[in-house]
Amino acid sequence: AQNHNTDQYLYRPSAILSHYIHWTFRASFTFVFLSSLLLYYAINLIFALLLLEAGRNQPECIPVSGDKFGTIAHTSLSDAFALSWNTFTTVGYGMSYTSTGNNFGKDTRPEECSGVVFLCTAEAFVGLLYAGMCTAVMFGKVHRIQSHHAHLIFCNAVCLQYEEVESDDVDDDENESASDEHREDEWFDDKVDSISAVNESRLSWDLEESDPSNDEENPSMKAAAQENEPVTFVDQFNGCPVLKFQVVNMLANKEGSEMVDAIMKIIGVKLKTKGDVITQSQYVRVNLVDYEHPFFSKVWHGVHVLDSNSTLLTNSARKKIQDNGGSWPSEWFKPKIIHDILDFEDLVVTVAGISSVSAVSGYAYKRYKKGVSFVEEDITCE
């Protein structure tokens, strides 16, 4: 059996046309319009020169305002160009055209004008193809705007949080209304704490009444009491820091501005170097606490836990976390040590979903580079 190269049937477009189409997606609308206009004039000029030569050989085949082509010698090129763009755009003003039966002289046979007819027919076909190509390019650019610009904005930095954010860290320049809300929250928390304290005292009294020996606690009552206790940052993530960032929908609070079935993904970029030369670039998947949002309308918080399964840590650091019961050693919570055990150069965050505005799939992404400083609290996007 004869062996065939399976790759020989792959689609191989024209290199020049392919480069031009790809350039149109990167260029602005102004440059695309100017390039299309320039190409339009170039094609018309080429056919005009061909028609000029054909008109000189057979002047009776191209009537111009009722006279033979070239009757006025110095207008021959302009007459040929007029016939060219009229044919290319299928406008057909009737100033110049190919001869028909009434235009043929006694000594002219129809087959003698076949060259002119062929040129005009070919130019009309090229004009239709060119109009379709320009329409497709413009449609593609508009669709790319709808898909790429998903009306999302990313925060400027990824924050590494490894402890609770104290209330004292709130900025002093907050307005009076924010301070009032903060005081109301404190009053509410105090009320909740006082109610919890009363419930705990009643619970203790009930336990003493039901079990005077007080040797064992009721497991169900103990679980109910634990549910009232606030979950600290350390307990929530098992003593491991987290990377946090925000994505904001710029059309928030507007009707129909939601992104449906949104998915957030992160990849880490690791570089291996030999001296100052990069020898290898590796992309690793980064797991998120919540990577799906069925109805993204306002703010989305991305959180990645730097635990023993994190691909952003060195192998030795992940092994030590496992040996430490799944939590970070206490001596690691220093910026210099954290910077050394992080094993990545860049983070690329992508968000994709279906826009309720345009009903098309849209996406947005942002690249973050690892810095030398870390922030202990979340950064809001402004």
C-alpha positions as CSV (number, residue, x, y, z in Angstrom):
1,A,0.0,0.0,0.0
2,Q,1.2,3.5,-0.8
3,N,2.0,5.7,2.1
4,H,0.4,9.1,2.1
5,N,1.4,12.1,4.1
6,T,-1.6,12.9,6.3
7,D,-0.5,16.6,6.5
8,Q,-0.7,17.2,2.8
9,Y,-4.4,17.7,3.0
10,L,-4.3,20.4,5.6
11,Y,-5.6,23.9,4.7
12,R,-2.8,26.2,3.7
13,P,-4.0,29.7,2.9
14,S,-2.0,32.3,1.0
15,A,0.7,33.7,3.2
16,I,0.2,37.3,2.1
17,L,-3.6,37.1,2.5
18,S,-3.3,35.4,5.9
19,H,-0.8,38.0,7.2
20,Y,-3.1,40.8,6.0
21,I,-6.2,39.4,7.6
22,H,-4.4,38.9,10.9
23,W,-3.0,42.4,10.7
24,T,-6.5,43.8,10.3
25,F,-7.5,42.4,13.7
26,R,-4.6,44.1,15.4
27,A,-4.9,47.4,13.6
28,S,-7.3,50.2,14.3
29,F,-10.5,50.8,12.3
30,T,-8.9,53.9,10.7
31,F,-5.9,52.0,9.4
32,V,-8.1,49.1,8.2
33,F,-10.3,51.5,6.3
34,L,-7.3,53.3,4.7
35,S,-5.7,50.0,3.7
36,S,-9.0,48.8,2.2
37,L,-9.4,52.1,0.3
38,L,-5.8,51.9,-1.0
39,L,-6.3,48.3,-2.2
40,Y,-9.6,49.3,-3.8
41,Y,-7.9,52.0,-5.9
42,A,-5.0,49.7,-6.7
43,I,-7.3,47.0,-8.1
44,N,-9.3,49.5,-10.1
45,L,-6.1,51.0,-11.5
46,I,-4.8,47.6,-12.7
47,F,-8.1,46.8,-14.5
48,A,-8.1,50.4,-15.9
49,L,-4.7,49.9,-17.5
50,L,-5.8,46.6,-19.0
51,L,-9.0,48.2,-20.4
52,L,-7.0,51.1,-21.7
53,E,-4.9,48.7,-23.8
54,A,-7.9,46.7,-24.9
55,G,-9.7,50.0,-25.9
56,R,-6.8,51.2,-28.0
57,N,-6.8,47.9,-29.9
58,Q,-10.6,47.7,-30.3
59,P,-11.9,51.3,-29.8
60,E,-15.4,50.4,-31.1
61,C,-15.8,47.8,-28.2
62,I,-15.9,50.6,-25.5
63,P,-18.3,53.4,-26.4
64,V,-17.7,56.6,-24.3
65,S,-20.7,59.0,-24.4
66,G,-21.7,57.6,-27.7
67,D,-18.3,57.9,-29.4
68,K,-15.5,55.4,-29.9
69,F,-13.0,54.9,-27.2
70,G,-10.0,57.2,-27.6
71,T,-11.9,59.8,-29.7
72,I,-10.4,62.4,-27.2
73,A,-6.9,61.0,-26.7
74,H,-6.0,62.8,-23.5
75,T,-9.1,61.4,-21.7
76,S,-8.4,57.8,-22.6
77,L,-7.0,56.8,-19.1
78,S,-9.8,58.6,-17.2
79,D,-12.4,56.9,-19.4
80,A,-10.8,53.5,-18.8
81,F,-10.7,54.2,-15.1
82,A,-14.3,55.3,-15.1
83,L,-15.3,52.0,-16.8
84,S,-13.1,50.1,-14.3
85,W,-14.7,51.4,-11.1
86,N,-18.2,51.4,-12.5
87,T,-17.7,47.7,-13.3
88,F,-15.9,46.9,-10.0
89,T,-18.7,48.4,-7.9
90,T,-21.5,47.3,-10.3
91,V,-22.8,50.9,-10.2
92,G,-23.0,51.3,-14.0
93,Y,-23.6,55.0,-14.6
94,G,-23.6,54.4,-18.4
95,M,-20.9,56.9,-19.3
96,S,-18.8,54.1,-20.7
97,Y,-19.7,50.5,-21.2
98,T,-19.0,47.5,-23.4
99,S,-20.5,47.5,-26.8
100,T,-23.7,45.7,-27.6
101,G,-25.3,44.8,-31.0
102,N,-26.4,48.4,-31.8
103,N,-22.9,49.7,-31.1
104,F,-21.1,47.4,-33.5
105,G,-20.1,48.8,-36.8
106,K,-20.5,47.1,-40.1
107,D,-16.9,45.9,-40.1
108,T,-16.9,44.8,-36.4
109,R,-17.8,41.3,-35.3
110,P,-18.9,40.5,-31.7
111,E,-16.1,38.1,-31.1
112,E,-13.6,40.8,-31.6
113,C,-14.8,42.4,-28.3
114,S,-14.6,39.2,-26.3
115,G,-11.4,40.4,-24.5
116,V,-13.1,43.6,-23.2
117,V,-16.2,41.6,-22.1
118,F,-13.9,39.1,-20.4
119,L,-12.1,41.8,-18.5
120,C,-15.3,43.5,-17.4
121,T,-16.8,40.2,-16.3
122,A,-13.7,39.3,-14.3
123,E,-13.5,42.7,-12.7
124,A,-17.2,42.5,-11.6
125,F,-16.5,39.1,-10.0
126,V,-13.4,40.4,-8.2
127,G,-15.5,43.4,-7.0
128,L,-18.0,41.1,-5.4
129,L,-15.3,39.1,-3.7
130,Y,-13.6,42.2,-2.4
131,A,-16.8,43.7,-1.0
132,G,-17.5,40.4,0.8
133,M,-14.0,40.3,2.2
134,C,-14.2,43.9,3.5
135,T,-17.6,43.1,5.1
136,A,-16.2,40.0,6.8
137,V,-13.1,41.9,8.1
138,M,-15.3,44.6,9.6
139,F,-17.7,42.1,11.1
140,G,-14.8,40.2,12.6
141,K,-13.4,43.3,14.2
142,V,-16.8,44.2,15.7
143,H,-17.3,40.7,17.0
144,R,-13.8,40.7,18.5
145,I,-14.7,43.9,20.4
146,Q,-17.8,42.3,21.7
147,S,-16.0,39.1,22.7
148,H,-12.7,40.6,24.1
149,H,-14.0,43.6,25.9
150,A,-16.3,41.8,28.4
151,H,-16.7,45.0,30.4
152,L,-14.5,43.7,33.2
153,I,-11.8,45.3,35.2
154,F,-9.2,43.6,37.3
155,C,-7.6,44.9,40.5
156,N,-4.0,46.2,40.0
157,A,-2.4,43.7,42.4
158,V,-2.8,40.2,43.8
159,C,-2.8,40.2,47.6
160,L,-1.3,37.6,49.8
161,Q,-3.2,37.4,53.1
162,Y,-1.9,35.4,55.9
163,E,-3.6,36.9,59.0
164,E,-6.8,38.6,60.1
165,V,-7.4,42.2,59.0
166,E,-7.8,44.2,62.1
167,S,-10.4,47.0,62.3
168,D,-7.6,49.4,63.2
169,D,-6.3,49.0,59.7
170,V,-9.3,50.9,58.3
171,D,-8.2,54.1,56.6
172,D,-8.6,57.3,58.6
173,D,-9.9,59.2,55.6
174,E,-13.2,57.3,55.5
175,N,-16.2,59.5,55.4
176,E,-18.6,60.0,58.3
177,S,-21.2,57.7,57.0
178,A,-18.8,54.8,56.7
179,S,-17.8,55.5,60.4
180,D,-21.4,55.4,61.4
181,E,-21.9,52.1,59.6
182,H,-18.8,50.8,61.3
183,R,-20.1,51.8,64.7
184,E,-23.5,50.2,64.0
185,D,-21.7,47.0,63.0
186,E,-19.8,47.0,66.3
187,W,-23.0,47.6,68.2
188,F,-24.6,44.7,66.3
189,D,-21.6,42.4,67.0
190,D,-21.7,43.3,70.7
191,K,-25.4,42.4,70.7
192,V,-24.7,39.1,69.0
193,D,-21.9,38.4,71.5
194,S,-24.1,39.2,74.4
195,I,-26.9,36.9,73.1
196,S,-24.3,34.2,72.5
197,A,-23.0,34.5,76.0
198,V,-26.6,34.2,77.4
199,N,-27.2,31.2,75.3
200,E,-23.9,29.6,76.4
201,S,-24.8,30.2,80.1
202,R,-28.2,28.6,79.6
203,L,-26.6,25.8,77.7
204,S,-24.2,25.2,80.6
205,W,-27.0,25.3,83.1
206,D,-29.1,22.8,81.1
207,L,-26.1,20.5,80.9
208,E,-25.6,20.6,84.7
209,E,-29.3,19.9,85.2
210,S,-29.4,16.9,82.9
211,D,-26.0,15.5,83.9
212,P,-25.0,16.4,87.5
213,S,-21.8,14.4,87.2
214,N,-20.8,16.5,84.2
215,D,-18.5,13.8,83.0
216,E,-19.5,13.9,79.3
217,E,-20.9,16.7,77.2
218,N,-23.8,16.3,74.8
219,P,-22.3,16.2,71.3
220,S,-25.2,17.8,69.6
221,M,-25.3,20.7,72.1
222,K,-21.5,21.1,71.7
223,A,-21.8,21.3,67.9
224,A,-24.6,23.8,68.2
225,A,-22.4,25.9,70.5
226,Q,-19.5,25.7,68.1
227,E,-21.6,26.9,65.2
228,N,-22.1,30.2,67.0
229,E,-18.3,30.8,67.3
230,P,-16.9,32.9,64.5
231,V,-14.5,31.2,62.0
232,T,-11.1,32.8,62.1
233,F,-8.9,33.2,59.0
234,V,-6.5,30.5,60.3
235,D,-9.3,28.0,60.9
236,Q,-10.9,28.7,57.6
237,F,-7.8,27.9,55.5
238,N,-6.0,25.5,57.9
239,G,-3.3,28.0,58.7
240,C,-2.3,28.6,55.1
241,P,-2.1,32.0,53.4
242,V,-4.2,32.8,50.4
243,L,-3.8,34.8,47.2
244,K,-6.7,37.1,46.6
245,F,-7.8,39.4,43.9
246,Q,-11.0,41.1,42.6
247,V,-12.7,41.3,39.2
248,V,-15.4,44.0,38.8
249,N,-18.2,44.2,36.3
250,M,-18.0,47.7,34.9
251,L,-21.7,47.6,34.0
252,A,-22.7,46.8,37.5
253,N,-26.2,48.1,38.6
254,K,-27.3,48.3,35.0
255,E,-30.1,46.2,33.7
256,G,-29.0,43.3,31.6
257,S,-25.3,43.8,32.4
258,E,-24.7,40.4,33.9
259,M,-22.3,37.7,32.6
260,V,-24.0,34.3,32.6
261,D,-22.1,31.0,33.3
262,A,-18.9,32.8,34.0
263,I,-15.7,30.8,34.5
264,M,-12.5,32.0,36.1
265,K,-9.2,30.3,35.4
266,I,-5.6,31.0,36.5
267,I,-2.4,29.7,35.2
268,G,1.1,30.2,36.7
269,V,4.1,30.8,34.5
270,K,7.4,29.3,35.7
271,L,10.7,30.1,34.0
272,K,13.8,28.1,34.0
273,T,17.0,30.0,33.3
274,K,20.6,29.3,32.6
275,G,22.4,32.4,33.4
276,D,20.5,35.3,31.9
277,V,18.9,33.0,29.2
278,I,15.4,31.6,29.6
279,T,15.7,27.9,28.7
280,Q,12.2,26.7,29.5
281,S,8.7,28.2,30.1
282,Q,6.2,26.1,32.0
283,Y,2.5,26.7,32.6
284,V,0.8,25.2,35.6
285,R,-2.9,25.2,36.5
286,V,-3.9,27.0,39.7
287,N,-6.9,25.8,41.6
288,L,-9.4,28.4,43.0
289,V,-11.9,28.1,45.9
290,D,-14.7,29.2,43.6
291,Y,-14.0,29.1,39.8
292,E,-17.6,29.3,38.6
293,H,-20.2,32.2,38.8
294,P,-23.6,31.5,37.3
295,F,-24.7,35.2,37.4
296,F,-21.7,37.5,37.6
297,S,-23.1,41.0,38.0
298,K,-20.9,43.1,40.4
299,V,-17.7,41.8,42.1
300,W,-16.0,38.5,42.0
301,H,-13.3,37.5,44.6
302,G,-10.8,35.0,43.4
303,V,-9.1,33.0,46.1
304,H,-6.3,30.5,45.9
305,V,-5.0,28.7,49.0
306,L,-1.3,28.2,49.3
307,D,-1.5,24.7,50.8
308,S,0.3,21.4,50.1
309,N,-1.5,21.1,46.8
310,S,-0.7,24.5,45.4
311,T,1.3,24.5,42.2
312,L,2.7,28.0,43.0
313,L,5.0,26.7,45.8
314,T,8.3,24.9,45.6
315,N,8.3,21.2,46.0
316,S,10.3,21.4,49.2
317,A,7.7,23.8,50.7
318,R,4.8,21.6,49.7
319,K,6.5,18.6,51.4
320,K,7.1,20.6,54.6
321,I,3.5,21.7,54.7
322,Q,2.4,18.0,54.5
323,D,4.8,17.1,57.3
324,N,3.4,20.0,59.4
325,G,-0.2,18.6,59.2
326,G,-1.3,20.6,56.2
327,S,-0.5,24.1,57.6
328,W,2.3,26.5,57.3
329,P,5.1,26.6,59.9
330,S,4.9,29.7,62.1
331,E,8.4,30.8,61.1
332,W,7.3,31.2,57.4
333,F,5.0,34.2,57.9
334,K,7.6,36.7,56.9
335,P,7.7,38.5,53.5
336,K,11.3,37.4,52.7
337,I,10.5,33.7,53.3
338,I,7.2,33.9,51.5
339,H,8.9,35.4,48.5
340,D,11.5,32.6,48.4
341,I,9.0,29.7,48.6
342,L,6.8,31.1,45.8
343,D,7.7,29.3,42.6
344,F,6.3,31.3,39.7
345,E,7.0,34.4,37.7
346,D,3.6,35.5,36.3
347,L,0.0,34.8,37.0
348,V,-2.5,35.0,34.1
349,V,-6.2,35.3,35.1
350,T,-8.9,34.8,32.6
351,V,-12.7,35.2,32.9
352,A,-15.1,34.0,30.3
353,G,-18.8,33.9,30.0
354,I,-21.9,34.9,28.0
355,S,-22.7,38.6,28.0
356,S,-26.3,39.5,28.6
357,V,-25.8,42.7,26.6
358,S,-24.5,41.2,23.3
359,A,-25.6,37.6,23.9
360,V,-22.1,36.5,22.7
361,S,-19.3,34.8,24.5
362,G,-16.9,37.3,26.0
363,Y,-13.6,37.1,27.9
364,A,-11.0,39.2,29.6
365,Y,-7.7,38.5,31.1
366,K,-4.9,40.1,33.0
367,R,-1.3,39.2,33.7
368,Y,0.3,39.8,37.1
369,K,4.0,39.7,37.8
370,K,5.4,38.6,41.1
371,G,6.7,41.5,43.1
372,V,8.9,41.8,46.1
373,S,6.4,43.1,48.6
374,F,3.1,41.6,49.9
375,V,0.0,43.2,51.2
376,E,-1.9,41.7,54.2
377,E,-5.3,43.0,53.3
378,D,-7.5,43.0,50.2
379,I,-7.1,45.7,47.6
380,T,-10.3,47.1,46.0
381,C,-10.3,48.1,42.4
382,E,-10.7,51.9,41.8
